[in-house]
Amino acid sequence: MFRLLKKILLGLLLLIGILLIVAWFLPTEIEVTRSTTIAKNQSEVFSYIRLLENQPKYGVWWKADPNMKITNSGTDGQVGYVHGWNSKDENVGEGQQKIIKISTDSLESRMDIELKFIRPFESTNPSYMQTKQEASNKTEVVWSITSKMPYPFNLMGAVMNMEDMLGSDLEKGLKNLKVLLEKEDY
């Protein structure tokens, strides 16, 4: 009996060792980026997306819990503005977005955001939304989030396909944004 337990314990230790070695070679962050083209001019599109209070109208995460508590501080669309959420639904959790940089140009604009999750897990992830004029009434919108997973938790990235999971949410949000902004009166 003791020999069997010893073999099982050694097997588990070997498995854990192998997993830790594999995790050592896996990336600790992944950038997920999606884009779409919207039939509106660049300044109009950027003026809309730079207001974080508009995200519940197109972002999929806000639709997951319509009863979540929303808090805001600062001036929306300006550096330093914070949009927070708190949900009893553990799939939504608690967190906040803070605008940390805005750069505008007549053909290209970008808003950098610090995306901070408090619950169900703690993490701080850089994110951005960018618009680029493609033609007089055609704008490319790029939405990107960098997810950080420190060693050895980066091993979960091999099991959970963050690119597909997060990418799917960004694609749905961009599709909703496109439909919303291409309507005559949004």
C-alpha positions in Angstrom: 0.0 0.0 0.0 2.8 2.4 0.9 4.6 1.7 -2.4 1.5 2.5 -4.3 1.0 5.8 -2.5 4.7 6.6 -3.1 4.3 5.9 -6.8 1.2 8.0 -7.0 2.9 10.9 -5.2 6.0 10.7 -7.4 3.8 10.6 -10.5 1.9 13.7 -9.3 5.1 15.6 -8.5 6.5 14.6 -12.0 3.3 15.9 -13.6 3.4 19.2 -11.7 7.1 19.6 -12.6 6.4 19.0 -16.3 3.5 21.5 -16.2 5.7 24.1 -14.5 8.4 23.6 -17.1 5.8 24.0 -19.9 4.4 27.2 -18.3 7.9 28.6 -18.3 7.9 28.7 -22.1 4.4 30.0 -22.6 3.7 33.7 -23.0 2.6 35.7 -19.9 0.5 38.1 -21.9 -1.6 37.9 -25.0 -2.9 40.9 -27.1 -6.3 40.3 -28.6 -7.2 42.8 -31.4 -10.3 43.0 -33.6 -11.4 45.6 -36.2 -14.3 46.6 -38.3 -15.1 49.3 -40.8 -18.0 51.7 -40.2 -19.6 53.9 -42.8 -19.2 57.2 -41.0 -16.3 59.7 -40.9 -13.5 59.2 -38.4 -14.1 62.2 -36.2 -17.8 61.2 -35.7 -16.9 57.6 -34.8 -14.2 58.6 -32.4 -16.3 61.3 -30.8 -18.8 58.5 -30.0 -16.4 55.8 -28.8 -14.3 58.1 -26.6 -17.3 58.4 -24.3 -17.1 55.4 -22.1 -20.7 55.9 -21.0 -21.7 54.8 -24.6 -20.1 51.3 -24.2 -23.2 49.8 -22.5 -25.0 50.4 -25.9 -22.6 48.2 -27.9 -20.3 46.3 -25.5 -21.3 42.7 -24.7 -20.2 42.7 -21.1 -22.7 45.3 -20.0 -25.5 43.2 -21.6 -24.5 40.3 -19.4 -26.0 41.9 -16.3 -28.4 44.8 -16.9 -28.8 45.3 -13.1 -25.1 45.9 -12.4 -24.2 49.1 -10.6 -22.4 51.7 -12.7 -20.2 54.5 -11.2 -18.5 57.3 -13.0 -16.0 60.0 -12.0 -14.4 62.8 -13.9 -15.4 64.1 -17.3 -16.4 61.4 -19.8 -14.2 61.4 -22.9 -11.2 63.1 -21.1 -8.0 61.7 -19.6 -8.6 60.6 -16.0 -12.3 59.7 -16.5 -13.2 56.4 -14.6 -16.2 54.2 -15.5 -16.7 51.4 -13.0 -19.1 48.5 -12.6 -20.1 46.2 -9.8 -22.2 43.1 -10.4 -23.5 40.3 -8.2 -23.1 38.0 -11.2 -19.6 36.4 -10.7 -19.2 36.2 -14.5 -19.3 40.0 -14.7 -17.7 40.8 -11.3 -16.3 44.2 -10.4 -13.9 46.5 -12.1 -13.2 49.8 -13.8 -11.9 51.5 -16.9 -9.8 54.6 -16.8 -8.9 56.8 -19.8 -5.1 57.3 -19.6 -4.3 58.8 -23.0 -6.1 60.3 -25.9 -4.5 61.3 -29.2 -6.6 62.9 -31.9 -5.8 63.6 -35.5 -7.9 64.4 -38.5 -7.3 61.0 -40.0 -6.5 58.8 -36.9 -7.4 58.9 -33.2 -6.7 56.6 -30.3 -7.9 56.3 -26.7 -5.8 54.2 -24.3 -7.5 52.7 -21.3 -6.4 51.0 -18.1 -8.8 48.1 -17.7 -8.8 47.0 -14.0 -10.6 43.9 -12.8 -11.2 43.6 -9.0 -13.5 40.6 -8.8 -13.7 37.6 -9.5 -9.9 38.0 -10.1 -7.5 40.9 -9.9 -5.7 42.1 -12.9 -4.8 45.3 -14.7 -4.8 45.2 -18.5 -4.0 47.8 -21.1 -6.6 48.4 -23.7 -7.2 50.8 -26.6 -9.7 51.8 -29.2 -8.5 53.4 -32.4 -10.1 55.0 -35.4 -8.5 55.5 -38.8 -10.1 57.3 -41.7 -10.1 55.0 -44.8 -12.2 57.2 -47.1 -14.5 60.3 -46.6 -17.2 58.2 -45.0 -15.4 55.0 -44.1 -13.6 54.5 -40.8 -11.7 51.5 -39.5 -12.2 50.9 -35.8 -9.7 48.8 -33.8 -10.4 47.4 -30.3 -7.5 45.8 -28.5 -7.0 44.3 -25.0 -3.8 42.9 -23.6 -4.4 40.1 -21.1 -1.6 39.4 -18.6 -1.2 36.1 -16.9 1.8 35.8 -14.6 3.8 32.6 -14.4 2.6 29.8 -13.6 -1.0 31.0 -14.2 -0.1 31.5 -17.8 -0.5 27.7 -18.1 -4.3 28.4 -18.1 -3.8 30.2 -21.4 -2.9 26.9 -23.0 -6.2 25.3 -21.7 -8.5 28.3 -22.1 -8.2 29.9 -25.6 -8.2 33.6 -24.5 -7.8 34.7 -28.1 -11.1 33.1 -29.1 -13.0 33.9 -25.9 -12.0 37.6 -25.7 -11.8 38.0 -29.5 -15.4 36.8 -29.8 -16.6 39.4 -27.3 -14.7 42.2 -29.1 -16.1 41.1 -32.5 -19.7 41.2 -31.1 -19.1 44.6 -29.6 -17.7 46.0 -32.8 -20.6 44.5 -34.8 -23.0 46.2 -32.4 -21.1 49.5 -32.7 -21.2 49.3 -36.5 -25.0 48.7 -36.5 -25.6 51.4 -34.0 -23.5 54.1 -35.7 -24.6 53.3 -39.3 -28.3 53.9 -38.3 -29.4 57.4 -39.2 -30.3 58.5 -35.7 -28.3 56.9 -32.9 
